[in-house]
Amino acid sequence: KKGDVIKNWKRRLFIMKDNGEIIYFAIKDAPKARGSINIADATSLKPIQSSADHPNPLDIYTPNRIFSLHFDSQDIMHSWIKTIKNFVSAETGEFDEPDTTLSP
């Protein structure tokens, strides 16, 4: 995940809960989450241009912040996109493709 204030990349463990909240941890066994992303608030998902240092990037847009993530593989990134898409579809009955706006 790319930091909000200090714009460097940090490895994080992400878990999506049944309510659409993605919580993230600094390390696997951390007792407390470092933050969260509420997918219900997301306005769009945008896979962006890969680089050698940051492969398989995805931006998650919310009204207050853009969460920039990159994944170890393209398969993992597509799995996350599918999971988010399935959540939004279940909540709203609709979903635009990953590089467009999410339907509220």
Secondary structure as the mmCIF struct_conf table of DSSP 4:
data_model
#
loop_
_struct_conf.conf_type_id
_struct_conf.id
_struct_conf.beg_label_comp_id
_struct_conf.beg_label_asym_id
_struct_conf.beg_label_seq_id
_struct_conf.end_label_comp_id
_struct_conf.end_label_asym_id
_struct_conf.end_label_seq_id
STRN STRN1 LYS A 2 LYS A 2
BEND BEND1 ASP A 4 ILE A 6
STRN STRN2 TRP A 9 TRP A 9
STRN STRN3 LEU A 13 MET A 16
TURN_TY1_P TURN_TY1_P1 ASP A 18 ASN A 19
BEND BEND2 GLY A 20 GLY A 20
STRN STRN4 GLU A 21 PHE A 25
BEND BEND3 ALA A 26 ILE A 27
TURN_TY1_P TURN_TY1_P2 LYS A 28 ASP A 29
BEND BEND4 PRO A 31 LYS A 32
BEND BEND5 ARG A 34 ARG A 34
STRN STRN5 GLY A 35 ASN A 38
HELX_RH_3T_P HELX_RH_3T_P1 ILE A 39 ASP A 41
STRN STRN6 SER A 44 PRO A 47
BEND BEND6 ALA A 52 HIS A 54
BEND BEND7 ASN A 56 ASN A 56
STRN STRN7 PRO A 57 TYR A 61
BEND BEND8 PRO A 63 ASN A 64
STRN STRN8 ILE A 66 HIS A 70
BEND BEND9 ASP A 72 SER A 73
HELX_RH_AL_P HELX_RH_AL_P1 GLN A 74 THR A 92
BEND BEND10 GLY A 93 GLY A 93
TURN_TY1_P TURN_TY1_P3 PRO A 98 ASP A 99
BEND BEND11 THR A 100 THR A 100
STRN STRN9 THR A 101 THR A 101
HELX_LH_PP_P HELX_LH_PP_P1 LEU A 102 SER A 103
#
